[in-house]
Amino acid sequence: MPLDPICKKIISENTEYFSYYGGKSYYFCSPECKQKFDALEKSVIRLKRNLSEKERISFGKLKKDIIKPGICTLCGACAASCEYITIEDGAPKLVGPCKACGVCYYQCPRTITTEEGLIGSFRFSYAARSAIPEIKGQDGGVVTSLLLYALDEGLIDAAVVTTHSKEETWKPVPIVAKTREEILESSGSIYSHSMTLEALMSAIKQGMNSIAFVGTSCNIDAVTKMQKSSYGFLHLFMRAKVLKLGLFCMDTFSYEGIKSVLESYGITLENVDAMKIRKGKFEVTLKDGKQQIFELSEFDEYRSSSCRFCTDLTAENSDISFGGVGSPRGWTTVLARSALGYEIFNEAVDSGYIEARDLADNELEKVLNLAKMKKVQMYDLNRRQKK
């Protein structure tokens, strides 16, 4: 005897209330139960249609990211949203054809699929670039231009930034930049950890009241914790306002490691003009204009161990985030998060320091996709450890 899927009553197959869905017949005790079921299934169909327009995600991805690593909670959301998924032997199992609609993946509580879950909350997103000809920065040079605007307008007393060591080229050195020249010297990215917190504490102890702080998510998080901490730092951070400018970061590598890999190809750091990680490649531009491109895997053994545990691509706790993902070459993706960040960025645009436009949906999607890779890498680590 069939079971009414809504009220769970056992009923006769001769009932006049039934529906046909997904190759299967469903029977109901009343028109009310049939109406509820039909409305529910229409919602699921609408959800599947909406997801199919965005990204094709199969049950295989749910299995790879969630089930195999042992992260599944056995909540049954996947089975409840797809007639071809069941729970067997303590795990979800596909028992029919998968149409890669993505509904099982998007309903799973262990996957991260929302914008806010992937890149944090933000007010507006932009593609931007410097409007100052002399600036030669990473991507669009927007961070440098914003710092110059804030310094010129007297909005900050100094900026905590990272520059190159004069003794060992491309070795990161954090400084408290108080002049236009020092800010310009700090332009461009260095793919090694910089201990910027010491420079920030130095600036605060010197009595600076308004400080711009530039760093990756780990450094931004440290500043955020210090701001909220009452364990010895409250009296310092009550005296200073810190504008947190976060940099997108997928990986960092040891200085010695980068040096070793490049030297194995006959490249000395003294001859390197710029470095850039783009689309899974490590691009090195030499001072003579020549460019060499390396697989990131060549630097794997020198990857900072902490990066294997980090899930924050976009520095979610910053006032403004900046990165090269999403925007065209020569532009910077900007996520204005706080009210302060939004205001100061747009003032710099209005004052002619920065050129900006709204980030297109397909450009933001590229940021979300890379952020998704960063978010689930802990699941991958768990799976590797089980092998």
C-alpha positions in Angstrom: 0.0 0.0 0.0 1.4 3.5 -0.9 2.3 6.1 1.6 1.1 9.7 1.3 4.5 11.6 1.1 2.9 14.7 2.9 0.9 13.3 5.9 2.6 9.8 5.9 -0.8 8.0 5.9 -1.1 4.6 4.3 -3.7 4.9 1.5 -5.1 2.9 -1.4 -3.8 3.0 -4.9 -7.3 3.7 -6.0 -7.3 7.2 -4.5 -8.4 9.8 -7.0 -5.5 12.1 -5.8 -2.2 11.3 -7.4 0.7 13.0 -9.2 3.4 11.8 -11.5 6.9 13.2 -10.9 10.4 12.1 -11.9 9.2 8.8 -13.4 7.3 7.9 -10.3 3.7 8.0 -9.1 2.7 9.6 -5.8 -0.6 9.0 -4.1 -2.5 11.3 -1.6 -5.3 11.0 0.9 -6.8 14.4 0.1 -6.6 17.3 -2.4 -4.8 19.4 0.2 -1.9 16.9 0.4 -1.7 16.7 -3.4 -1.7 20.5 -3.6 1.2 20.8 -1.0 3.2 18.2 -2.9 2.7 19.8 -6.3 3.7 23.2 -4.9 6.8 21.7 -3.3 7.9 19.9 -6.5 7.3 23.0 -8.6 9.6 24.9 -6.3 12.3 22.2 -6.6 12.0 22.3 -10.4 12.2 26.1 -10.4 15.3 25.9 -8.2 17.0 23.3 -10.5 16.2 25.4 -13.5 17.7 28.5 -11.9 20.9 26.6 -10.8 21.3 25.1 -14.2 21.7 28.5 -15.7 24.6 29.3 -13.3 26.8 26.3 -13.0 26.7 22.6 -13.8 27.4 20.7 -10.6 26.9 17.0 -10.4 26.5 14.6 -7.5 30.1 13.7 -8.2 31.3 17.0 -6.9 29.2 16.6 -3.7 30.8 13.2 -3.3 34.3 14.5 -3.9 34.1 17.6 -1.7 31.8 16.5 1.1 31.0 12.7 1.3 34.5 11.1 0.7 36.3 13.5 3.1 33.9 12.5 5.9 32.3 16.0 6.2 28.7 14.9 5.5 26.4 15.5 8.4 23.7 13.0 7.2 21.1 15.7 7.4 19.4 14.3 4.3 19.1 17.7 2.5 20.5 16.2 -0.8 18.1 13.2 -0.7 15.2 15.4 0.2 15.8 17.7 -2.8 16.5 15.0 -5.4 14.5 11.8 -6.1 17.7 10.0 -7.3 19.6 10.4 -4.1 19.1 8.1 -1.1 20.9 7.4 2.2 22.5 4.0 2.3 25.1 2.6 4.7 25.4 5.9 6.5 26.1 8.0 3.3 24.2 9.7 0.4 24.2 7.5 -2.7 23.1 8.3 -6.3 20.5 5.7 -7.4 19.5 7.2 -10.7 20.7 9.5 -13.5 22.3 12.7 -12.4 21.4 15.8 -14.5 24.0 18.0 -12.8 21.4 20.5 -11.8 23.4 21.3 -8.6 20.5 21.3 -6.2 22.1 18.6 -3.9 25.3 20.6 -3.7 23.6 23.9 -3.1 21.4 22.5 -0.3 24.2 20.8 1.6 25.0 22.6 4.8 28.7 21.9 4.4 29.2 23.5 1.0 29.9 27.2 0.8 28.0 28.7 -2.1 26.6 32.1 -1.2 28.4 35.3 -2.1 28.8 36.3 1.6 29.9 32.9 2.5 32.6 33.0 -0.1 34.0 36.5 0.0 32.3 38.1 3.0 29.9 41.1 3.1 30.6 44.1 0.9 28.7 47.2 -0.2 29.8 47.5 -3.8 32.3 45.9 -6.2 34.4 47.7 -8.8 36.9 47.2 -11.5 39.4 50.1 -11.0 42.8 51.3 -12.0 45.1 54.2 -11.1 44.5 57.5 -12.9 48.1 58.7 -11.9 50.5 58.0 -14.8 53.6 57.7 -12.6 52.3 54.7 -10.7 53.6 51.3 -11.6 51.7 49.0 -9.2 50.3 45.5 -9.2 47.4 45.0 -11.5 45.8 48.5 -11.6 47.9 50.3 -8.9 44.7 51.2 -7.0 46.1 50.6 -3.5 49.0 53.0 -4.1 46.7 55.6 -5.6 44.3 55.3 -2.7 47.1 55.7 -0.2 48.4 58.8 -2.0 45.0 60.4 -2.0 44.6 59.7 1.8 48.0 61.1 2.5 47.6 64.2 0.3 44.2 65.0 1.9 45.5 64.6 5.4 43.2 61.7 6.1 46.1 59.5 7.3 49.3 60.2 9.2 51.0 57.2 7.7 50.6 53.9 6.0 51.9 50.5 7.0 53.1 48.9 3.8 55.7 46.4 2.5 58.7 47.3 0.4 61.8 45.5 -0.9 64.9 45.0 1.3 67.8 47.1 0.0 70.2 44.4 1.0 68.3 41.4 -0.4 66.1 42.3 -3.4 62.5 41.0 -3.2 62.8 40.2 0.5 59.8 41.9 2.2 60.4 44.7 4.7 57.4 46.3 6.4 57.7 50.1 6.9 55.7 53.0 8.2 55.4 55.2 5.1 55.0 58.9 5.9 55.8 60.4 2.5 54.7 60.1 -1.1 58.0 58.7 -2.1 57.9 55.9 0.5 54.4 54.9 -0.7 55.5 54.8 -4.3 58.4 52.6 -3.4 56.0 50.1 -1.8 53.9 49.5 -5.0 53.7 46.0 -6.4 53.2 42.6 -4.8 55.7 40.4 -2.9 54.6 36.8 -2.5 56.3 36.2 0.8 54.9 36.9 4.4 55.6 40.4 5.7 55.5 41.0 9.5 53.5 44.2 9.2 52.0 44.1 12.7 55.3 45.2 14.2 55.3 48.3 12.0 51.7 49.0 12.9 52.5 48.9 16.6 55.5 51.2 16.1 53.3 53.7 14.3 50.7 53.7 17.1 53.4 54.1 19.7 54.8 57.1 17.8 51.4 58.7 18.4 50.0 58.5 14.9 46.2 58.8 15.1 45.1 57.7 11.6 46.9 54.8 9.9 46.3 52.9 6.7 47.3 49.3 7.0 47.9 47.1 3.9 48.1 43.4 4.3 46.7 40.0 3.4 43.8 38.3 5.2 46.0 36.8 8.0 47.5 40.2 8.8 44.1 41.9 8.5 42.6 39.3 10.9 45.4 40.0 13.4 44.6 43.8 13.4 40.9 43.0 13.8 41.6 40.9 16.9 43.9 43.5 18.4 41.2 46.1 17.9 38.7 44.0 19.7 41.0 42.7 22.4 41.1 44.0 26.0 44.3 42.1 26.8 46.9 44.9 26.7 46.0 46.5 23.4 42.9 48.5 24.2 44.8 51.5 25.4 46.8 51.5 22.1 44.0 51.1 19.6 41.7 53.6 21.4 44.3 56.2 20.3 44.4 55.3 16.6 42.0 54.7 13.8 43.2 52.0 11.4 42.0 51.8 7.8 42.4 48.1 6.8 43.2 47.6 3.2 43.1 43.9 2.4 44.9 42.1 -0.4 43.5 39.0 -2.2 45.8 36.1 -1.4 45.8 32.5 -2.5 49.3 31.5 -1.5 52.6 32.9 -0.2 56.0 31.3 -0.5 59.2 31.6 1.5 61.7 34.2 0.2 64.5 31.6 0.0 62.2 29.2 -1.9 61.3 31.7 -4.6 65.0 32.6 -4.9 66.0 29.0 -5.2 63.5 28.1 -7.9 64.4 31.2 -10.0 68.1 30.6 -9.6 67.7 27.0 -10.9 66.6 28.6 -14.2 69.5 31.1 -14.1 67.4 34.0 -12.9 68.7 36.2 -10.1 66.3 38.3 -8.1 68.3 41.4 -8.8 67.2 41.1 -12.5 63.5 40.6 -11.6 61.3 43.7 -12.2 57.9 42.2 -11.3 56.2 39.0 -10.1 52.6 38.0 -10.7 50.5 35.0 -9.9 47.8 34.7 -12.6 45.6 31.8 -13.6 47.6 29.2 -11.8 50.9 30.4 -13.2 53.8 32.3 -11.6 54.8 35.1 -14.0 58.2 36.8 -13.7 59.1 39.9 -15.7 62.7 40.7 -16.0 64.2 44.2 -16.1 65.1 43.7 -19.8 61.4 43.2 -20.5 61.5 39.5 -21.0 58.9 37.3 -19.3 59.1 33.8 -18.0 56.1 31.8 -16.8 56.4 28.9 -14.3 53.9 26.3 -13.1 52.9 27.1 -9.5 53.6 23.4 -8.7 57.3 24.2 -9.0 57.0 26.4 -5.8 54.8 23.9 -3.9 57.5 22.8 -1.4 58.1 26.4 -0.5 54.4 27.3 0.1 53.8 28.7 3.5 52.3 26.0 5.7 49.7 28.4 7.1 48.3 28.9 3.6 47.2 25.3 3.6 44.7 26.1 6.4 43.6 29.6 5.2 40.1 29.8 3.7 40.0 33.6 3.2 40.9 34.7 -0.4 39.6 38.3 -0.2 40.5 39.6 3.3 36.9 39.6 4.5 37.6 41.6 7.7 39.1 44.6 5.8 37.5 48.0 5.0 38.3 47.5 1.4 39.7 44.5 -0.5 41.8 44.5 -3.6 42.9 41.8 -6.0 43.7 40.9 -9.6 41.0 38.2 -10.0 38.0 39.0 -12.0 39.0 42.4 -13.5 40.7 42.6 -16.9 44.5 42.7 -17.1 45.7 46.1 -15.9 42.7 46.6 -13.6 42.1 45.8 -9.9 39.0 44.2 -8.4 37.8 46.3 -5.5 35.3 45.2 -2.8 34.2 48.2 -0.7 33.1 46.7 2.6 32.7 49.2 5.4 31.1 52.6 5.2 34.5 54.2 5.7 36.0 52.1 3.0 33.2 52.9 0.6 33.5 56.7 1.2 37.3 57.0 1.0 37.4 54.9 -2.2 34.7 56.9 -4.0 36.3 60.2 -2.8 39.6 59.1 -4.4 37.6 58.4 -7.6 35.9 61.7 -7.5 39.2 63.5 -6.9 40.8 62.0 -10.0 43.2 59.6 -8.3 41.4 56.4 -9.5 39.3 55.4 -12.4 36.5 52.9 -11.6 33.4 51.2 -13.0 31.0 48.6 -11.5 32.3 45.1 -11.6 30.3 43.0 -14.1 28.5 39.9 -12.9 30.7 37.5 -14.9 33.8 39.2 -13.4 32.5 38.8 -9.9 31.8 35.2 -10.7 35.5 34.6 -11.3 36.2 35.9 -7.8 33.6 33.6 -6.3 34.9 30.6 -8.1 38.5 31.1 -6.9 37.2 31.9 -3.4 35.3 28.6 -3.5 38.5 26.7 -4.2 40.1 28.4 -1.2 37.2 27.7 1.1 37.1 23.9 0.4 40.8 23.3 0.4 40.5 22.2 4.1 38.2 19.5 2.9 40.8 18.4 0.3 43.5 18.4 3.1 41.2 16.1 5.2 40.8 13.8 2.2 44.6 13.7 1.5 45.3 12.8 5.1 42.9 9.8 4.9 44.6 8.3 1.9 
